[in-house]
Amino acid sequence: MSNKFRTGLVSVTFRQYAYKNIIKNLKFTDLSCVEWGSDIHAPYDNPEKADLIVREMAENNLVTASYGSYYRLGKSNEPEIFDMILKTAVNLAAPGIRVWGGTEGSASLDAQSRENIIRDILNIAGKAEKENIKISVEYHQNTLTDTAESALDFIKEARNQGGDNIYLYWQPNQDLSFDENKRALIKICPYLTNIHVFAWEKAVRLALSEHKEIWASYIKIIKENSEANHDLLLEFVKDDCFEQMIEDAKVLSELINN
């Protein structure tokens, strides 16, 4: 396999800080990219702010990994919201937009709600494709993509209907065992874009070094099962502090270089 990894940060890790503070502290790491969130740092209704972020990133040798939107598939009654999200993603020079797979877990989702999600993602993916932007669905509890099986069924159905630029994110599920998470990751690797990297035990955040062997296994799986390039993005570090981000970034760099 000939994949390549970049390391970066999810900006919502530091919601309490301005984007300038985030960029300033990234100078102390070798992280090269940022997933900017639409809730605080790069609001979809303020594309001019995205221009400022891009300018400052360029001055600090950073690029946008993706645009982390909070667009809920099948829920929005205002199509123009995605149009604004897409415009901001373009301004950020984002290669992809992250969206959420609805508001209900796959086990409780009825057929009509699932169809609405499929219809919605095909619509927004078609718009994004015109800008050469991918749509990646968050892999998360209480959404349609809460299990590997449901996520795969969803992605395959969307792709069979022409959504070739539709992909999946991945992150470990704290409610599953290490082996269960590994099996899930193997299954979704063919459709994987970015990975949210964190070390949690249930709701307790740890230093990434405490899960170094676990993440070494996850990265090995990706190397063996995917030929694509991937961004490994630190998210929600212990104690919400920049010092921990800097330490975790060192560990992440060691992991991808081993």
C-alpha positions as CSV (number, residue, x, y, z in Angstrom):
1,M,0.0,0.0,0.0
2,S,1.3,3.5,-0.9
3,N,-0.7,5.7,1.4
4,K,0.5,9.0,2.9
5,F,-0.4,10.5,6.2
6,R,-0.6,14.1,7.3
7,T,-1.1,15.1,10.9
8,G,-3.3,17.9,12.0
9,L,-5.8,19.3,14.5
10,V,-9.6,19.6,14.7
11,S,-10.1,23.3,15.7
12,V,-13.2,22.5,17.9
13,T,-10.7,21.0,20.3
14,F,-10.1,24.6,21.4
15,R,-13.5,26.2,21.0
16,Q,-12.7,28.6,23.8
17,Y,-9.8,30.2,21.9
18,A,-9.7,32.4,18.8
19,Y,-8.3,30.9,15.6
20,K,-5.2,33.1,15.9
21,N,-4.3,31.4,19.2
22,I,-4.7,28.0,17.6
23,I,-2.4,28.9,14.7
24,K,0.1,30.5,17.1
25,N,0.4,27.3,19.2
26,L,0.6,25.0,16.1
27,K,4.0,26.6,15.5
28,F,5.3,24.5,18.4
29,T,4.3,21.3,16.6
30,D,4.9,19.6,13.2
31,L,1.1,19.4,12.6
32,S,0.5,20.6,9.1
33,C,-3.3,20.9,8.6
34,V,-6.4,22.0,10.4
35,E,-10.0,20.9,10.2
36,W,-11.8,24.2,10.9
37,G,-15.2,24.0,12.6
38,S,-18.2,25.8,11.3
39,D,-19.6,26.5,14.8
40,I,-17.0,28.9,16.2
41,H,-13.8,29.4,14.2
42,A,-15.1,29.5,10.6
43,P,-18.9,30.2,10.6
44,Y,-20.6,29.3,7.4
45,D,-22.4,32.6,7.3
46,N,-19.1,34.5,7.5
47,P,-17.0,33.5,4.5
48,E,-14.8,36.6,4.9
49,K,-13.5,35.2,8.1
50,A,-12.4,32.1,6.2
51,D,-10.4,34.3,3.9
52,L,-8.5,35.7,7.0
53,I,-7.9,32.2,8.3
54,V,-6.5,31.0,5.0
55,R,-4.2,34.1,4.8
56,E,-2.8,33.5,8.3
57,M,-2.4,29.7,7.6
58,A,-0.4,30.4,4.5
59,E,1.9,32.7,6.5
60,N,2.5,29.8,8.9
61,N,2.9,26.9,6.4
62,L,-0.5,25.4,7.3
63,V,-3.3,24.1,5.1
64,T,-7.0,23.2,5.6
65,A,-7.6,19.5,6.1
66,S,-11.4,19.8,5.8
67,Y,-14.3,21.9,6.8
68,G,-16.0,20.5,9.9
69,S,-19.7,21.4,9.4
70,Y,-22.6,20.6,11.6
71,Y,-24.9,19.9,8.7
72,R,-27.3,17.1,9.7
73,L,-28.3,15.0,6.8
74,G,-32.0,14.7,6.3
75,K,-32.8,17.3,8.9
76,S,-32.2,20.7,7.2
77,N,-35.3,22.3,5.7
78,E,-33.2,25.1,4.3
79,P,-31.1,24.0,1.3
80,E,-29.4,27.4,1.2
81,I,-27.5,26.5,4.4
82,F,-25.4,24.0,2.5
83,D,-24.8,26.5,-0.2
84,M,-23.2,28.8,2.4
85,I,-21.3,25.9,3.9
86,L,-19.9,25.0,0.5
87,K,-18.9,28.6,-0.2
88,T,-17.0,28.8,3.0
89,A,-15.3,25.5,2.3
90,V,-14.2,26.9,-1.0
91,N,-12.8,30.0,0.7
92,L,-11.0,27.8,3.2
93,A,-9.5,25.8,0.3
94,A,-10.9,22.7,2.0
95,P,-10.7,19.4,0.0
96,G,-13.6,18.0,2.0
97,I,-16.6,18.8,4.1
98,R,-17.6,16.8,7.1
99,V,-21.3,16.2,7.7
100,W,-23.4,14.2,10.2
101,G,-25.5,11.2,9.4
102,G,-28.8,12.5,10.7
103,T,-30.0,12.7,14.3
104,E,-31.0,9.1,15.1
105,G,-29.1,5.8,15.5
106,S,-29.2,3.3,12.7
107,A,-31.2,0.8,14.8
108,S,-34.1,3.3,15.4
109,L,-34.2,5.0,12.0
110,D,-37.3,4.3,9.9
111,A,-37.1,3.7,6.1
112,Q,-38.4,7.2,5.1
113,S,-35.9,9.0,7.3
114,R,-33.1,6.9,5.9
115,E,-34.3,7.7,2.3
116,N,-34.4,11.4,3.2
117,I,-30.7,11.1,4.3
118,I,-29.7,9.4,1.1
119,R,-31.5,12.0,-1.0
120,D,-29.9,14.8,0.9
121,I,-26.4,13.5,0.7
122,L,-26.7,12.9,-3.0
123,N,-27.9,16.5,-3.5
124,I,-25.1,18.1,-1.5
125,A,-22.5,15.8,-2.9
126,G,-23.5,16.8,-6.4
127,K,-23.0,20.5,-5.5
128,A,-19.6,19.8,-3.8
129,E,-18.4,17.7,-6.7
130,K,-18.6,20.8,-9.0
131,E,-16.0,22.4,-6.6
132,N,-13.9,19.2,-6.5
133,I,-14.8,18.7,-2.8
134,K,-15.5,15.4,-1.0
135,I,-18.3,14.9,1.4
136,S,-17.3,12.8,4.4
137,V,-19.8,11.5,7.0
138,E,-18.9,11.5,10.7
139,Y,-18.6,8.0,12.1
140,H,-20.5,8.6,15.4
141,Q,-23.0,7.2,17.9
142,N,-26.6,8.1,17.5
143,T,-26.4,8.7,13.7
144,L,-27.0,6.5,10.7
145,T,-23.2,5.8,10.5
146,D,-22.9,4.5,14.1
147,T,-21.7,1.0,13.1
148,A,-19.5,-0.2,10.4
149,E,-22.3,-2.3,8.9
150,S,-24.8,0.6,8.7
151,A,-22.1,3.0,7.5
152,L,-21.1,0.6,4.7
153,D,-24.7,0.0,3.6
154,F,-25.2,3.7,3.5
155,I,-22.1,4.6,1.6
156,K,-22.5,1.8,-0.9
157,E,-26.1,2.8,-1.6
158,A,-25.2,6.5,-2.1
159,R,-22.3,5.6,-4.4
160,N,-24.5,3.2,-6.4
161,Q,-26.7,6.3,-7.1
162,G,-23.8,8.4,-8.3
163,G,-22.2,9.8,-5.1
164,D,-18.7,9.0,-6.0
165,N,-17.3,11.8,-3.8
166,I,-19.0,10.5,-0.6
167,Y,-16.7,9.0,2.1
168,L,-16.5,8.2,5.8
169,Y,-14.5,9.6,8.7
170,W,-13.5,7.2,11.4
171,Q,-12.8,7.5,15.1
172,P,-12.8,4.8,17.8
173,N,-16.0,4.2,19.7
174,Q,-15.3,4.4,23.4
175,D,-18.2,2.0,24.1
176,L,-16.6,-0.8,22.0
177,S,-13.6,-2.9,22.8
178,F,-10.3,-2.5,21.1
179,D,-10.9,-5.6,19.0
180,E,-14.3,-4.4,18.0
181,N,-12.9,-1.0,16.9
182,K,-10.2,-2.8,14.9
183,R,-12.8,-4.9,13.0
184,A,-14.9,-1.8,12.3
185,L,-11.9,0.1,10.9
186,I,-10.9,-2.8,8.6
187,K,-14.4,-2.8,7.1
188,I,-14.7,0.9,6.3
189,C,-11.1,1.4,5.2
190,P,-12.0,1.5,1.4
191,Y,-14.2,4.5,2.0
192,L,-12.0,6.3,4.6
193,T,-10.8,9.9,4.4
194,N,-9.8,11.5,7.7
195,I,-9.4,10.1,11.2
196,H,-10.1,11.8,14.5
197,V,-7.4,10.9,16.9
198,F,-7.9,10.9,20.7
199,A,-7.3,8.8,23.7
200,W,-10.4,8.3,25.8
201,E,-11.6,5.7,28.2
202,K,-15.3,6.3,28.3
203,A,-15.6,10.0,29.1
204,V,-12.1,10.3,30.6
205,R,-9.5,12.0,28.4
206,L,-5.9,10.7,28.5
207,A,-2.6,11.7,27.0
208,L,-2.2,10.1,23.5
209,S,1.0,8.4,24.8
210,E,-1.3,6.2,27.0
211,H,-2.9,4.8,23.9
212,K,0.2,4.8,21.7
213,E,0.1,1.0,21.1
214,I,-3.6,1.1,20.3
215,W,-3.1,3.8,17.8
216,A,-0.1,2.0,16.3
217,S,-2.5,-0.9,15.6
218,Y,-5.1,1.4,14.0
219,I,-2.5,3.1,11.8
220,K,-1.1,-0.3,10.7
221,I,-4.6,-1.4,9.7
222,I,-5.1,1.7,7.6
223,K,-1.7,1.2,5.9
224,E,-2.6,-2.4,5.1
225,N,-6.1,-1.8,3.9
226,S,-6.1,1.6,2.1
227,E,-4.1,3.1,-0.7
228,A,-5.5,6.5,-0.1
229,N,-4.0,9.5,1.7
230,H,-5.4,10.3,5.1
231,D,-5.2,13.1,7.6
232,L,-4.9,12.1,11.3
233,L,-6.4,14.9,13.3
234,L,-6.0,15.4,17.0
235,E,-9.3,16.1,18.7
236,F,-10.3,16.9,22.3
237,V,-7.0,16.6,24.2
238,K,-6.6,16.0,27.9
239,D,-7.4,19.1,30.0
240,D,-8.2,21.2,26.9
241,C,-4.7,22.7,26.9
242,F,-2.2,23.5,24.2
243,E,0.6,21.9,26.1
244,Q,-1.1,18.6,25.9
245,M,-1.7,19.1,22.2
246,I,2.0,19.7,21.7
247,E,2.9,16.5,23.5
248,D,0.2,14.5,21.6
249,A,1.5,15.9,18.3
250,K,5.0,14.5,19.1
251,V,3.5,11.1,19.8
252,L,1.4,11.2,16.6
253,S,4.5,12.1,14.5
254,E,6.3,9.1,16.0
255,L,3.4,6.8,15.2
256,I,3.2,7.7,11.5
257,N,7.0,7.5,11.1
258,N,7.5,4.1,12.6
